């Protein structure tokens, strides 16, 4: 009886420790919403301030953007498969799906960096106009978040290599990364629609 009480107390203490962590991560996501909301607002104000420079219609190519979007959206699907495997306790499958998600995210970042490099080489850098300053700030902030997510994915793959079972703590880490990764997908859909497509119309 005393042993059961001790186990229950330990479980309650463990839940008390984990729940604030998840709650804190939700708070972080809310602050990220404020950051991106502010950047979208700045872009809305400056989107037609070209200062004689190129417009979005002249710069953006739908084919490359479609590929970037496809890579990021598919990466959310592969991460979802990883979470399904995690709930089943299949560590190797989780690592495999995380690895695929990482490669897709890396491809997205590569295409974005190549896009930036090409624009700067054409003289359309962030210092060319207010429109381009707002564009580079918003899109590169999203790209930085994706890059941080890639580091996080690699970290979890390495941590999973040394365990024989997925603990509740590890599941919380996977869940928080899932929230973060899907959040970035939602932000990118807004970027793709409002920044790219609207600028090309």
Phi, psi and omega in degrees: 000315179296324180294319178298319179297319179296317180296318179296320179296319180295319179295318179296320178295322180295316179296321179297326180285321186281321185299316176299329179296312179295317178299317179299325179290324175298321177299317178300316179298324178295321178293325176295323176300319179295317180299308181293323176300319178295318180293322176296321179296318178298316179297322179300324181285324188256005189294343179246018179262085187267340179053038180080001180271182181291150177265170177299325180298328180277336188262319191275143177240125186294329183295312179295321179294322179296321179293316177302313181297317180298317180300316184289320180292320178295325180297330176292323178294315180295325176294323177300319176298324177296321178292323176299316179296324180296318179293336177271356180076020183268089188297314181298320178295321178300313180298320180297312181292325175296321178297318178295318177300319179299314182296319178295317178295322178295320177298320178299311181297319179300314180295323179292316178297319178297322177297314179299315181299318180295319179295317180295321179297332179273004180084017180250053179278178182295342180270001184283322180201167178295323177302313182289327176298314180294321180297308182297321181296313182293308185291321180290330175296318176295316179299323177296320178297317178298319179298319176296322177297324179295319177297319179297318179299313179299319180300316181291324177300316180294317180295326179288340181293337185255017182237156178257347179209154181273112181282169178296324179296317179294322178297322177296321178297316178296321180293318180294321176294324177299314177301316181297314185292317179292327175300317179296326175297316180297317179298318181295322177300320176294318178297312182299317183285309189276320184276309185278298186298315180297327180285339182270348181281000000 
